[in-house]
């Protein structure tokens, strides 16, 4: 017998609870004067909370999304222009990621002159070792100087341009920068191989929230930073014809611009003798030069930056050169054929009117 005692069995299940791990550090998107979007990724599904404030260490405001997921996107609204906000990312329990690198300064009000540092990066997905060297050289040269705007000129990921490619070639490479400098991309040929992933990983202004004319698409858009109007065009996946949707939008956007400076960027250069030759008949480079440049120059563009050719090239102050290199006439097309070096008293000076010249650069 059992001495009158009944036997019972108890089944015990122990579940280990662990904190979610951040697998993609925060990155800044669609920065504006009064709003900003912050994105990151975790290894497991959680709700989404950004805690923020204007004093480092005092994050007394929050924005959240209760829907659980691994990819997190939060937009902070009602911000003050030209103001630095510190933030952490996490869930409703705690911050998962916090760092001195996590801060963002809203854009100054339109037409407000302000010293601005822009970092242009193109084709970083071509060579990881070269990209790392360029990144380190930039950081060494600039020291504590912050990049107000990060311009990604395309091919900033490796083939096959899936999410893993972006993680290593972009998000890991620039982890300490993307959390405090807004990234503004344009698709290159690598990104064009998988446009779904490109658009899934970016939140870009379609409605003019960051300044400029609403484009209705993330493929091309514009934004204002202080007294600079910046335009991103898609020369990889979008129709480049003069009567196409992008060209029509571009003309409207630039016609309505009131900013002092106009900077335009896209992947394929209109002028290059690097890896790619802009004289190639029927090439995208030729289409850009023939169809897009007249719109830019007639609307007072100052600087046009591209990538694609894996070389550093720069034009003089130029206007009206839409044919191949054999048609170039310095006497009629070079507004200023000097070196463009302000330190030597040879800086370019142009009037804020149509067809007064633009500088074209390949990075």
Rosetta silent file (secondary structure, phi, psi, omega in degrees, C-alpha in Angstrom):
SEQUENCE: XXXXXXXXXXXXXXXXXXXXXXXXXXXXXXXXXXXXXXXXXXXXXXXXXXXXXXXXXXXXXXXXXXXXXXXXXXXXXXXXXXXXXXXXXXXXXXXXXXXXXXXXXXXXXXXXXXXXXXXXXXXXXXXXXXXXXXXXXXXXXXXXXXXXXXXXXXXXXXXXXXXXXXXXXXXXXXXXXXXXXXXXXXXXXXXXXXXXXXXXXXXXXXXXXXXXXXXXXXXXXXXXXXXXXXXXXXXXXXXXXXXXXXXXXXXXXXXXXXXXXXXXXXXXXXXXXXXXXXXXXXXXXXXXXXXXXXXXXXXXXXXXXXXXXXXXXXXXXXXXXXXXXXXXXXXXXXXXXXXXXXXXXXXXXXXXXXXXXXXXXXX
SCORE:     score description
SCORE:     0.000 S_00000001
   1 L     0.000  173.013  179.704    0.000    0.000    0.000 S_00000001
   2 L  -108.779   18.164  177.289    0.898    3.641   -0.156 S_00000001
   3 L    69.648   21.208  177.487   -0.067    4.393    3.381 S_00000001
   4 L    83.827    1.582  179.416   -3.258    6.065    2.283 S_00000001
   5 L   -93.449  130.995  177.021   -1.506    8.841    0.331 S_00000001
   6 L   -80.570  144.700  177.541   -2.671    9.535   -3.219 S_00000001
   7 L   -97.315  142.039  178.067   -0.051   10.044   -5.861 S_00000001
   8 L  -136.937  147.455  176.825   -0.196   12.976   -8.272 S_00000001
   9 L  -113.436  143.358  179.562    1.975   14.042  -11.165 S_00000001
  10 L  -122.362  126.845  177.590    2.736   17.639  -12.105 S_00000001
  11 L   -99.047  122.605 -175.602    3.888   18.662  -15.580 S_00000001
  12 L  -116.688  125.562  176.986    6.086   21.747  -15.515 S_00000001
  13 L  -112.569  127.194  179.586    7.033   23.718  -18.613 S_00000001
  14 L  -110.475  120.626  178.394    9.795   26.301  -18.376 S_00000001
  15 L  -108.180  124.763  179.345    9.946   28.938  -21.084 S_00000001
  16 L   -79.759  124.866  177.804   13.064   31.037  -21.354 S_00000001
  17 L  -101.757  125.475  179.498   12.273   34.707  -21.777 S_00000001
  18 L  -131.121  156.993  179.052   14.973   36.779  -23.443 S_00000001
  19 L   -74.137  143.297  174.931   15.203   40.308  -24.653 S_00000001
  20 L   -63.655  151.270 -178.682   14.866   40.872  -28.405 S_00000001
  21 L  -111.062  135.039  178.056   18.101   41.627  -30.214 S_00000001
  22 E   -79.780  121.733 -178.754   18.478   44.474  -32.692 S_00000001
  23 E  -106.765  -10.149  170.565   19.788   43.095  -35.990 S_00000001
  24 E  -138.360  117.942 -176.635   19.576   46.350  -37.973 S_00000001
  25 E   -65.464  159.289 -178.350   20.532   49.568  -36.235 S_00000001
  26 E   -59.346  144.969  173.159   18.238   52.605  -36.547 S_00000001
  27 E  -138.835  145.584 -171.853   18.333   54.651  -39.724 S_00000001
  28 E   -91.444  132.335  179.682   16.800   58.050  -40.474 S_00000001
  29 E  -133.322  152.070  171.786   14.319   58.484  -43.334 S_00000001
  30 L    48.101   47.413  178.128   12.183   61.302  -44.786 S_00000001
  31 L   -65.998  141.353  179.493   13.541   64.020  -42.513 S_00000001
  32 L  -141.982 -171.781  179.467   11.555   67.273  -42.606 S_00000001
  33 L   -72.509  -31.019 -174.861   11.168   70.461  -40.574 S_00000001
  34 L  -128.781   10.451 -179.905    8.577   68.961  -38.211 S_00000001
  35 L  -154.851  162.243  175.817    8.788   65.193  -38.675 S_00000001
  36 E  -158.399  147.515  175.631   11.151   62.266  -39.180 S_00000001
  37 E  -108.401  133.641  179.537   10.801   58.528  -39.751 S_00000001
  38 E  -119.777  131.654 -178.416   13.021   56.093  -37.829 S_00000001
  39 E  -126.472  150.285  173.242   13.415   52.449  -38.862 S_00000001
  40 E  -162.530  175.885 -178.901   15.197   49.404  -37.392 S_00000001
  41 E  -138.103  142.411  176.690   14.891   45.601  -37.231 S_00000001
  42 E  -117.744  163.002 -177.205   14.843   43.030  -34.407 S_00000001
  43 E   -78.524  -12.583  176.289   15.423   39.268  -34.440 S_00000001
  44 E  -141.359  165.223 -176.834   11.937   38.567  -33.096 S_00000001
  45 E   -73.263  131.524  173.557    8.577   40.262  -33.219 S_00000001
  46 E  -142.006  166.218  168.257    7.951   43.076  -30.745 S_00000001
  47 E   -73.275  179.390 -167.927    5.802   46.154  -30.614 S_00000001
  48 E  -128.089  122.952  178.568    7.486   49.407  -31.625 S_00000001
  49 E  -139.254  130.992  168.140    8.420   52.380  -29.448 S_00000001
  50 E  -112.341  124.358  174.579   10.709   55.365  -30.019 S_00000001
  51 E  -104.046  135.131 -173.217   11.464   57.446  -26.928 S_00000001
  52 E  -150.872  163.074  178.215   12.855   60.900  -27.658 S_00000001
  53 E  -173.216  170.049 -176.839   13.566   64.352  -26.287 S_00000001
  54 L   -90.553   -3.347  177.389   15.619   67.487  -26.834 S_00000001
  55 E  -117.637  125.342 -179.462   17.941   66.805  -23.880 S_00000001
  56 L   -59.613  128.558 -178.827   20.333   63.866  -24.091 S_00000001
  57 L    90.340  -11.046  177.299   19.372   61.325  -21.440 S_00000001
  58 E  -119.464   84.804 -176.589   15.916   62.853  -20.915 S_00000001
  59 L   -98.096   82.877 -169.319   13.692   61.067  -23.407 S_00000001
  60 L   -97.687    7.505  175.703   10.349   62.332  -22.150 S_00000001
  61 E  -126.363  160.097  179.730    8.278   61.848  -25.313 S_00000001
  62 E  -150.116  155.614  172.358    7.391   58.724  -27.254 S_00000001
  63 E  -136.179  141.380 -170.771    5.819   57.475  -30.466 S_00000001
  64 E  -146.263  166.206  172.745    4.706   53.884  -30.895 S_00000001
  65 E  -138.477  116.247 -174.893    3.057   51.192  -32.975 S_00000001
  66 E   -74.636  -13.518 -177.914    1.351   48.384  -31.014 S_00000001
  67 E   -73.849  126.033 -177.140    1.409   45.912  -33.906 S_00000001
  68 E   -73.534  141.676  176.984    4.159   43.334  -33.360 S_00000001
  69 E  -171.016  170.862  176.076    6.773   42.870  -36.053 S_00000001
  70 E   -92.798  -35.100  177.111   10.471   42.538  -36.769 S_00000001
  71 E   -92.178  121.025 -171.785   10.702   45.507  -39.127 S_00000001
  72 E  -112.920  132.278  178.480    9.962   48.670  -37.188 S_00000001
  73 E  -138.157  122.609  178.578    8.936   52.038  -38.628 S_00000001
  74 E  -134.014  135.285  174.306    7.859   55.030  -36.554 S_00000001
  75 E  -106.726  126.288  175.600    7.252   58.618  -37.644 S_00000001
  76 E   -92.595  124.542 -179.047    7.755   61.385  -35.091 S_00000001
  77 L  -114.982  166.950  176.693    5.443   64.327  -35.765 S_00000001
  78 L    71.588   25.797 -179.663    5.040   67.783  -34.259 S_00000001
  79 L   -82.238  164.009  178.815    8.772   68.429  -34.012 S_00000001
  80 L   -95.707  136.513 -177.899   10.400   71.872  -33.920 S_00000001
  81 L   -64.398  151.121  176.361   12.459   72.903  -36.949 S_00000001
  82 L    51.930   42.743 -177.551   16.252   73.079  -36.743 S_00000001
  83 L  -129.480  137.902  179.047   16.215   71.255  -33.395 S_00000001
  84 E   -88.417  129.515  176.702   18.251   68.233  -32.282 S_00000001
  85 E  -116.964  133.704  174.056   16.319   65.300  -30.831 S_00000001
  86 E   -98.049  148.916 -175.254   17.920   62.380  -29.009 S_00000001
  87 E  -151.252  162.509  168.184   16.170   59.025  -29.147 S_00000001
  88 E  -130.944  159.291  177.280   16.180   55.337  -28.300 S_00000001
  89 E  -120.160  149.553 -179.799   14.371   52.477  -30.028 S_00000001
  90 E   174.965 -147.700  177.700   12.679   49.508  -28.414 S_00000001
  91 L  -125.732 -169.480 -175.551    9.343   48.141  -27.262 S_00000001
  92 L   -74.267   -6.541  177.909    6.858   49.017  -24.540 S_00000001
  93 L   -89.299  -48.007 -174.776    9.021   47.269  -21.946 S_00000001
  94 L  -164.135  170.212  172.695   12.375   48.923  -22.515 S_00000001
  95 E   -75.036  131.819  175.549   14.808   50.426  -24.979 S_00000001
  96 E   -90.621  -36.277  179.558   16.496   47.774  -27.099 S_00000001
  97 E  -132.279  126.901  172.691   18.940   50.163  -28.680 S_00000001
  98 L  -144.587  144.424 -174.529   20.349   53.396  -27.322 S_00000001
  99 L  -164.306  151.622  172.231   23.577   55.125  -28.252 S_00000001
 100 L   -59.370  -19.137  178.715   25.203   58.568  -28.382 S_00000001
 101 L   -76.442  -11.766 -174.401   24.935   58.101  -32.164 S_00000001
 102 L   -91.480   91.145  175.631   21.127   58.177  -31.975 S_00000001
 103 E  -157.536  155.001 -178.679   20.142   61.769  -32.588 S_00000001
 104 E  -146.889  139.051  178.288   18.614   63.727  -35.440 S_00000001
 105 E  -108.790  120.141 -179.626   18.371   67.433  -36.241 S_00000001
 106 L   -63.291  155.022  178.959   15.225   68.533  -38.039 S_00000001
 107 L   -64.130  145.096  173.163   15.569   70.596  -41.177 S_00000001
 108 L   -69.443  158.604  178.836   15.700   74.352  -40.822 S_00000001
 109 L   -58.521  150.687 -178.727   12.754   76.291  -42.168 S_00000001
 110 L   -51.890  140.005  176.437   12.689   76.814  -45.911 S_00000001
 111 L    69.706   16.177  175.857   15.006   79.514  -47.298 S_00000001
 112 L   -92.247  114.293 -179.387   17.028   79.686  -44.067 S_00000001
 113 L   -66.351  133.448 -178.054   20.720   79.959  -44.961 S_00000001
 114 L  -156.803  136.625  175.479   22.796   77.447  -43.017 S_00000001
 115 L   -61.829  128.685 -172.862   26.226   75.868  -43.429 S_00000001
 116 L  -132.202  135.767  177.922   25.502   72.342  -44.653 S_00000001
 117 L  -112.023  117.619  178.690   27.698   69.267  -45.045 S_00000001
 118 E  -110.993  134.907  178.749   26.539   66.706  -47.619 S_00000001
 119 E  -111.863  115.860  178.844   28.197   63.295  -48.008 S_00000001
 120 E   -99.471  128.854  178.491   27.793   61.695  -51.453 S_00000001
 121 E  -130.469  124.826  178.047   28.434   57.949  -51.746 S_00000001
 122 L  -129.529  144.769  173.617   28.162   55.983  -54.970 S_00000001
 123 L    58.627   31.860  178.908   28.828   52.370  -55.942 S_00000001
 124 L   -69.059  -17.748  177.777   29.862   51.331  -52.433 S_00000001
 125 L   -78.424   -7.189 -177.156   28.448   47.879  -53.174 S_00000001
 126 L   -71.465  -40.484 -178.159   31.079   47.310  -55.851 S_00000001
 127 L  -143.802  105.859 -179.865   33.957   46.650  -53.449 S_00000001
 128 H   -57.219  -38.524 -178.549   33.368   46.139  -49.703 S_00000001
 129 H   -68.667  -41.512  177.821   37.034   46.736  -48.885 S_00000001
 130 H   -66.208  -39.297  179.024   37.160   49.968  -50.891 S_00000001
 131 H   -62.606  -40.596  177.993   33.885   51.106  -49.342 S_00000001
 132 H   -64.016  -40.877  179.027   35.288   50.529  -45.861 S_00000001
 133 H   -64.787  -41.544  178.667   38.415   52.513  -46.739 S_00000001
 134 H   -64.234  -45.089  178.467   36.339   55.400  -48.107 S_00000001
 135 H   -58.226  -48.678 -177.775   34.134   55.419  -45.013 S_00000001
 136 H   -64.494  -38.318  179.134   37.124   55.437  -42.673 S_00000001
 137 H   -65.915  -39.808  178.039   38.865   58.168  -44.676 S_00000001
 138 H   -62.002  -47.449 -178.291   35.744   60.328  -44.563 S_00000001
 139 H   -63.642  -40.745  178.982   35.409   59.919  -40.801 S_00000001
 140 H   -64.249  -44.669 -177.832   39.104   60.642  -40.268 S_00000001
 141 H   -65.987  -41.993 -173.857   39.032   63.745  -42.464 S_00000001
 142 H   -86.367  -19.283  179.170   35.841   65.191  -40.976 S_00000001
 143 L    59.167 -125.034 -178.067   36.493   64.336  -37.348 S_00000001
 144 L   -84.736   -1.419 -179.466   33.560   65.503  -35.253 S_00000001
 145 L   -69.279  127.256 -173.647   31.916   67.327  -38.166 S_00000001
 146 L   -89.574  139.054  174.272   28.501   65.817  -38.724 S_00000001
 147 L   -79.621  111.766 -179.572   27.093   64.936  -42.148 S_00000001
 148 L   -66.545  -32.091 -176.845   23.803   66.823  -42.316 S_00000001
 149 E  -144.390  133.063  176.956   22.695   64.792  -45.303 S_00000001
 150 E  -108.842  117.137 -178.879   23.840   61.444  -46.714 S_00000001
 151 E  -103.623  120.370  179.705   23.237   61.071  -50.454 S_00000001
 152 E  -103.683  113.590 -168.494   23.331   57.493  -51.798 S_00000001
 153 L   -88.334    7.437  178.640   23.943   57.599  -55.546 S_00000001
 154 L   104.263  157.552 -170.577   23.026   53.997  -56.353 S_00000001
 155 L    53.970   39.909  175.261   24.756   50.611  -56.348 S_00000001
 156 L   -91.785   14.406  171.337   25.037   51.048  -52.602 S_00000001
 157 L  -137.934  162.039  177.551   24.336   47.341  -52.274 S_00000001
 158 L   -90.448  163.644  170.568   25.899   44.257  -53.794 S_00000001
 159 L   -69.207  144.804    9.513   24.209   41.795  -56.125 S_00000001
 160 L   -91.547   19.097  177.087   21.700   40.170  -55.849 S_00000001
 161 L    63.552   32.446  172.555   20.387   43.213  -53.931 S_00000001
 162 L   -87.333 -177.892 -174.334   18.408   41.115  -51.460 S_00000001
 163 H   -62.908  -37.366  177.721   17.988   42.105  -47.828 S_00000001
 164 H   -63.548  -35.274  177.820   21.210   40.389  -46.772 S_00000001
 165 H   -63.885  -44.852  177.872   23.125   42.329  -49.420 S_00000001
 166 H   -63.169  -38.081 -176.522   21.823   45.637  -48.069 S_00000001
 167 H   -60.511  -46.740 -177.038   22.621   44.598  -44.522 S_00000001
 168 H   -78.986  -41.458 -172.382   26.322   44.046  -45.170 S_00000001
 169 H   -83.973  -19.640 -176.484   26.965   46.637  -47.890 S_00000001
 170 H  -124.704  -62.303 -171.250   24.900   49.505  -46.457 S_00000001
 171 H   -68.450  -40.950  177.278   23.448   49.117  -42.973 S_00000001
 172 L   -73.081  -40.978 -178.532   26.491   47.501  -41.335 S_00000001
 173 L   -58.524  -40.938 -171.898   28.961   49.673  -43.253 S_00000001
 174 L  -115.625   28.308 -173.727   27.314   52.940  -42.168 S_00000001
 175 H   -57.003  -37.593 -177.134   25.741   51.916  -38.854 S_00000001
 176 H   -80.357  -12.942  179.678   27.231   54.837  -36.896 S_00000001
 177 H   -97.116  -40.178 -172.575   26.137   57.365  -39.543 S_00000001
 178 H   -66.826  -19.569  179.289   22.637   56.215  -40.470 S_00000001
 179 L   -80.289   -6.883 -179.015   21.357   56.762  -36.940 S_00000001
 180 L  -139.664  -10.256  176.076   21.982   60.509  -37.108 S_00000001
 181 L  -117.582  124.051 -179.224   22.292   61.512  -40.788 S_00000001
 182 E   -65.124  134.118  179.386   19.224   61.131  -43.008 S_00000001
 183 E   -97.851  127.344  179.255   19.858   58.824  -45.967 S_00000001
 184 E  -120.522  106.805 -174.455   18.438   59.887  -49.328 S_00000001
 185 E  -100.796  165.843  164.499   18.910   57.188  -52.003 S_00000001
 186 L  -136.199  145.571 -177.503   18.435   56.722  -55.711 S_00000001
 187 L   -77.121  135.189  170.972   18.387   53.271  -57.322 S_00000001
 188 L  -100.400 -167.200 -178.024   21.374   52.101  -59.324 S_00000001
 189 H   -67.127  -34.296  176.824   21.635   49.047  -61.531 S_00000001
 190 H   -65.076  -48.793  179.068   22.119   46.738  -58.535 S_00000001
 191 H   -61.418  -33.754 -179.368   19.050   48.095  -56.758 S_00000001
 192 H   -66.115  -18.229  178.650   17.132   47.849  -60.017 S_00000001
 193 L   -72.716  -19.554  179.027   17.627   44.076  -60.021 S_00000001
 194 L  -148.972   75.877 -174.995   15.274   43.789  -57.020 S_00000001
 195 H   -66.869  -28.211 -179.923   13.178   46.921  -56.747 S_00000001
 196 H   -60.624  -44.191  179.332   10.780   45.334  -54.238 S_00000001
 197 H   -66.854  -41.678  178.736   13.547   45.030  -51.652 S_00000001
 198 H   -56.134  -49.928 -177.628   14.800   48.554  -52.380 S_00000001
 199 H   -72.764  -31.738  177.819   11.399   50.100  -51.760 S_00000001
 200 H   -65.470  -30.951 -175.333   10.652   47.849  -48.775 S_00000001
 201 L   -90.006   -6.006 -178.527   13.799   49.028  -47.012 S_00000001
 202 L  -123.418  148.095  172.415   13.233   52.740  -47.589 S_00000001
 203 L  -122.134  102.337 -171.686   10.587   55.237  -46.534 S_00000001
 204 L  -117.441  152.031 -172.524   10.848   58.168  -48.938 S_00000001
 205 L   -74.268  118.911  176.269    8.618   61.241  -49.318 S_00000001
 206 L  -102.222  -15.495 -169.717    5.904   60.853  -51.923 S_00000001
 207 L  -113.041   13.152  179.334    3.684   63.674  -50.652 S_00000001
 208 L    76.818   13.900 -176.372    6.078   66.626  -50.442 S_00000001
 209 L   -62.970  -28.395 -178.564    6.365   66.339  -46.646 S_00000001
 210 L   -96.076    8.467 -177.804   10.107   67.089  -46.807 S_00000001
 211 L   110.356  159.650  179.135    9.678   69.992  -49.219 S_00000001
 212 L    82.254 -176.836 -176.832    9.198   70.240  -52.947 S_00000001
 213 L   -81.947  134.688  174.934    6.447   68.940  -55.180 S_00000001
 214 L   -58.724  130.718 -178.938    4.679   65.688  -54.251 S_00000001
 215 L   -98.625  -21.732 -177.622    5.846   62.992  -56.682 S_00000001
 216 L    74.961    6.335 -179.551    3.401   60.250  -55.738 S_00000001
 217 L  -151.426  150.140  175.816    6.224   57.702  -55.892 S_00000001
 218 L   -84.656   -5.464 -179.354    9.318   56.736  -53.910 S_00000001
 219 L   -68.197  -36.637  176.339   11.268   56.243  -57.153 S_00000001
 220 L  -144.499  149.425 -171.345   11.908   59.996  -57.436 S_00000001
 221 E  -168.885  176.931  175.459   11.273   62.824  -54.996 S_00000001
 222 E  -143.310  164.672  176.721   12.674   66.074  -53.630 S_00000001
 223 E  -153.847  160.013  176.998   13.375   67.700  -50.282 S_00000001
 224 E  -111.427  133.498  171.557   14.506   71.017  -48.820 S_00000001
 225 E  -126.744  109.957 -176.509   17.398   71.398  -46.421 S_00000001
 226 L    55.373 -120.469 -178.943   17.754   74.991  -45.201 S_00000001
 227 L  -101.845   26.379 -179.738   18.181   77.056  -48.403 S_00000001
 228 E  -116.704  131.251  172.509   18.984   74.035  -50.595 S_00000001
 229 E  -103.964  124.727 -176.026   16.497   72.189  -52.781 S_00000001
 230 E  -118.442  133.445 -178.117   17.612   68.615  -53.508 S_00000001
 231 E  -121.132  130.267  173.656   16.092   66.375  -56.178 S_00000001
 232 E  -107.137  120.644  177.976   16.507   62.599  -56.479 S_00000001
 233 L  -109.715  152.666  178.491   15.781   61.176  -59.925 S_00000001
 234 L  -106.079  105.475  178.700   15.496   57.524  -60.938 S_00000001
 235 L   -98.553    5.849 -176.219   17.508   56.829  -64.089 S_00000001
 236 L  -100.429  -45.218 -172.338   17.393   53.050  -63.603 S_00000001
 237 L  -119.676   -3.607 -174.222   13.751   51.961  -63.569 S_00000001
 238 L  -109.995  145.550  177.547   11.756   55.040  -64.640 S_00000001
 239 L   -57.098  128.292 -177.908   10.894   56.330  -68.125 S_00000001
 240 L  -100.857    8.241 -176.803   13.341   59.084  -69.124 S_00000001
 241 L   -67.015  149.950 -176.811   11.356   60.493  -72.043 S_00000001
 242 L   -59.103  -28.855  179.905   10.793   64.288  -72.072 S_00000001
 243 L   -98.726    8.138 -178.226    7.031   63.820  -71.825 S_00000001
 244 L   -73.489  170.603 -176.716    7.176   61.086  -69.207 S_00000001
 245 H   -61.451  -41.046 -177.383    5.780   61.322  -65.684 S_00000001
 246 H   -69.148  -44.480  179.643    9.169   61.940  -64.059 S_00000001
 247 H   -63.479  -38.776  178.451   10.244   64.665  -66.487 S_00000001
 248 H   -64.734  -45.703  177.433    6.855   66.361  -66.135 S_00000001
 249 H   -61.736  -43.338 -177.948    7.060   66.225  -62.337 S_00000001
 250 H   -58.263  -45.472 -179.329   10.665   67.472  -62.415 S_00000001
 251 H   -63.167  -40.752  178.091    9.767   70.548  -64.417 S_00000001
 252 H   -66.844  -44.811 -179.062    6.901   71.375  -62.050 S_00000001
 253 H   -59.115  -48.893 -177.743    9.015   70.756  -58.961 S_00000001
 254 H   -71.551  -32.969  178.465   11.864   72.999  -60.115 S_00000001
 255 H   -64.356  -31.418 -178.385    9.526   75.681  -61.447 S_00000001
 256 L   -91.194   -3.984 -176.585    7.965   75.995  -57.987 S_00000001
 257 L   -68.713  138.813  176.821   11.259   75.968  -56.099 S_00000001
 258 L  -117.961    2.419 -177.232   12.128   79.061  -54.040 S_00000001
 259 L   -76.167  156.058 -176.447   15.395   77.832  -52.530 S_00000001
 260 L   -70.740  -39.137 -175.617   18.686   79.536  -53.322 S_00000001
 261 E  -114.295  146.132  176.657   20.565   76.376  -54.303 S_00000001
 262 E  -127.939  120.190  177.051   19.471   73.405  -56.420 S_00000001
 263 E  -119.180  133.272 -179.016   21.279   70.056  -56.228 S_00000001
 264 E  -125.501  138.827  177.440   20.171   67.073  -58.318 S_00000001
 265 E  -137.757  149.604  177.199   21.404   63.495  -58.061 S_00000001
 266 E  -165.702  173.810 -169.298   20.845   60.219  -59.922 S_00000001
 267 E   -79.845  -46.708 -170.792   22.876   57.143  -60.832 S_00000001
 268 E   -89.688  121.318 -176.289   23.829   57.463  -64.520 S_00000001
 269 L   -77.624  140.459  176.828   26.156   60.401  -65.360 S_00000001
 270 L   -74.499  -23.854  178.148   25.440   62.543  -68.424 S_00000001
 271 L  -130.816  120.875  176.476   29.180   63.123  -68.908 S_00000001
 272 L  -164.559  143.015  169.649   31.779   60.432  -68.204 S_00000001
 273 E  -127.622   34.565  178.191   34.865   58.795  -69.641 S_00000001
 274 L   -92.612 -131.812  178.609   35.318   56.412  -66.735 S_00000001
 275 L   -59.853  -31.925  178.187   34.108   52.824  -66.617 S_00000001
 276 L  -116.944  145.031 -176.888   31.193   53.940  -68.791 S_00000001
 277 E  -105.822  117.055 -177.474   31.390   56.236  -71.820 S_00000001
 278 L   -71.068   -6.415  174.598   28.633   58.824  -72.063 S_00000001
 279 L   -81.285   -8.377 -176.290   29.181   58.993  -75.828 S_00000001
 280 L   -60.230  119.525 -178.040   27.711   55.474  -76.218 S_00000001
 281 L   -64.373  137.938  177.321   24.748   55.774  -78.629 S_00000001
 282 L    76.906    5.274 -177.811   21.431   54.656  -77.195 S_00000001
 283 L   -81.345  162.341  174.119   22.773   54.461  -73.642 S_00000001
 284 H   -60.394  -36.016  179.946   20.982   55.606  -70.510 S_00000001
 285 H   -60.149  -42.039  178.214   23.747   58.189  -70.120 S_00000001
 286 H   -65.516  -41.259 -179.936   22.833   59.678  -73.497 S_00000001
 287 H   -62.865  -40.403  177.419   19.120   59.705  -72.601 S_00000001
 288 H   -61.366  -47.499 -177.112   19.842   61.557  -69.374 S_00000001
 289 H   -63.538  -41.888 -175.495   21.949   64.152  -71.183 S_00000001
 290 H   -76.827  -40.686 -170.170   19.438   64.662  -73.987 S_00000001
 291 H   -99.844  -33.148 -172.754   16.160   64.536  -72.066 S_00000001
 292 H   -96.422  -40.533 -175.073   16.842   65.540  -68.470 S_00000001
 293 H   -59.668  -39.761  178.055   19.626   68.150  -68.623 S_00000001
 294 H   -59.033  -34.230  177.906   17.602   70.769  -70.552 S_00000001
 295 H   -68.638  -43.323 -179.236   14.992   70.678  -67.762 S_00000001
 296 H   -63.372  -48.125 -173.772   17.644   71.022  -65.062 S_00000001
 297 H   -71.682  -33.929  179.100   19.519   73.867  -66.717 S_00000001
 298 H   -73.212  -13.216  178.175   16.440   75.855  -67.692 S_00000001
 299 L  -111.187   16.755  169.224   15.369   75.731  -64.042 S_00000001
 300 L    79.289   25.702  176.336   18.668   76.887  -62.560 S_00000001
 301 L   -58.924  141.018 -177.995   20.242   73.663  -61.248 S_00000001
 302 L  -102.878  -41.157 -175.632   23.637   74.372  -59.662 S_00000001
 303 E  -138.080  131.969  178.473   25.171   70.947  -58.975 S_00000001
 304 E  -125.942  123.070 -173.929   24.396   67.544  -60.530 S_00000001
 305 E  -123.331  134.436 -179.896   26.007   64.451  -58.997 S_00000001
 306 E  -136.087 -178.581  179.315   26.025   60.876  -60.318 S_00000001
 307 E  -134.893 -129.768  168.620   27.951   57.620  -59.875 S_00000001
 308 L    76.769  -35.797 -171.266   28.021   54.442  -62.055 S_00000001
 309 L   -96.952    0.222  176.498   31.412   55.054  -63.699 S_00000001
 310 L    53.959   43.511 -179.361   33.621   54.188  -60.696 S_00000001
 311 L  -152.160  163.235  174.059   35.667   57.338  -61.172 S_00000001
 312 L  -104.585  118.426 -179.020   35.994   60.885  -59.903 S_00000001
 313 E  -140.388  150.190  177.172   35.152   63.421  -62.610 S_00000001
 314 E  -148.623  141.577  177.466   33.979   67.038  -62.635 S_00000001
 315 L   -90.893  171.990  165.325   32.951   69.494  -65.319 S_00000001
 316 L   -79.644 -178.128  175.091   33.489   73.222  -65.523 S_00000001
 317 E   -71.085  114.510 -161.279   30.464   75.492  -65.107 S_00000001
 318 E  -127.872  147.612  174.301   28.521   74.234  -68.101 S_00000001
 319 L  -153.188  134.065  170.304   25.308   74.933  -70.009 S_00000001
 320 L    85.310   15.148  179.636   23.738   73.627  -73.202 S_00000001
 321 L  -100.082   95.345 -174.302   25.951   70.618  -73.998 S_00000001
 322 L  -113.916   -2.936  177.153   23.454   67.896  -74.909 S_00000001
 323 L   -94.950 -167.882  176.914   25.298   66.085  -77.713 S_00000001
 324 L   -78.817 -179.023 -171.013   28.287   63.742  -77.529 S_00000001
 325 H   -65.554  -22.803  179.912   31.786   64.957  -76.683 S_00000001
 326 H   -71.387  -15.613 -178.648   32.584   65.864  -80.301 S_00000001
 327 H   -95.149    0.789 -177.565   29.910   68.581  -80.171 S_00000001
 328 L   -69.672  130.755  178.485   31.373   70.331  -77.131 S_00000001
 329 L  -128.237  105.540 -176.548   32.203   73.987  -77.775 S_00000001
 330 H   -60.793  -31.919 -177.296   33.935   75.696  -74.868 S_00000001
 331 H   -66.078  -31.203 -177.530   33.256   79.096  -76.346 S_00000001
 332 H  -110.974  -17.205 -174.166   29.483   78.695  -76.220 S_00000001
 333 H  -109.838  -22.706  177.779   28.926   75.976  -73.591 S_00000001
 334 E   -88.126  105.189  177.301   31.452   76.745  -70.848 S_00000001
 335 E   -65.095  -38.010  174.367   29.897   79.504  -68.761 S_00000001
 336 E  -147.810  113.600 -176.640   33.157   79.583  -66.798 S_00000001
 337 L   -92.518   11.634  179.546   36.045   77.359  -67.921 S_00000001
 338 L   -73.685 -176.858 -175.445   38.209   78.171  -64.902 S_00000001
 339 L   -76.604  -17.963 -178.881   39.309   75.778  -62.171 S_00000001
 340 L    69.375   35.835 -177.574   36.474   76.682  -59.822 S_00000001
 341 E  -109.569  101.698 -179.477   38.826   77.097  -56.855 S_00000001
 342 H   -61.174  -31.406 -179.294   37.637   79.812  -54.432 S_00000001
 343 H   -65.195  -24.521  179.121   40.904   79.531  -52.506 S_00000001
 344 H  -102.866   12.836 -179.399   42.795   80.659  -55.594 S_00000001
 345 L    73.167   20.822 -175.127   40.318   83.396  -56.419 S_00000001
 346 E  -122.677   27.828  179.823   38.884   81.317  -59.232 S_00000001
 347 L   -69.363  149.784  178.296   35.560   80.226  -57.753 S_00000001
 348 L   -74.181  138.310  174.898   32.530   79.978  -59.997 S_00000001
 349 L  -126.822  129.424 -179.773   29.978   82.781  -59.710 S_00000001
 350 L  -136.626  152.960  176.908   26.581   82.471  -61.340 S_00000001
 351 L   -82.368  148.291  179.402   23.380   84.445  -61.449 S_00000001
 352 L   -80.305   60.803 -179.049   20.208   82.843  -60.023 S_00000001
 353 L  -133.867  172.501  179.887   18.563   82.648  -63.434 S_00000001
 354 L   -65.141  145.852  173.147   17.878   79.999  -66.054 S_00000001
 355 L    55.190   39.192  177.154   20.771   78.540  -68.047 S_00000001
 356 L   -98.225    6.004  174.968   23.479   80.219  -65.972 S_00000001
 357 L   107.934  146.704  175.256   25.509   77.014  -65.708 S_00000001
 358 E  -138.654  154.749  174.085   25.781   73.880  -63.584 S_00000001
 359 E  -102.173  132.104  179.946   28.669   71.750  -62.353 S_00000001
 360 E  -110.476  127.672 -177.752   28.464   68.012  -63.122 S_00000001
 361 E  -127.950  145.822  173.613   30.321   65.569  -60.891 S_00000001
 362 E  -116.922  130.520 -176.729   30.812   61.796  -60.907 S_00000001
 363 L  -117.603    0.000    0.000   31.580   60.103  -57.574 S_00000001
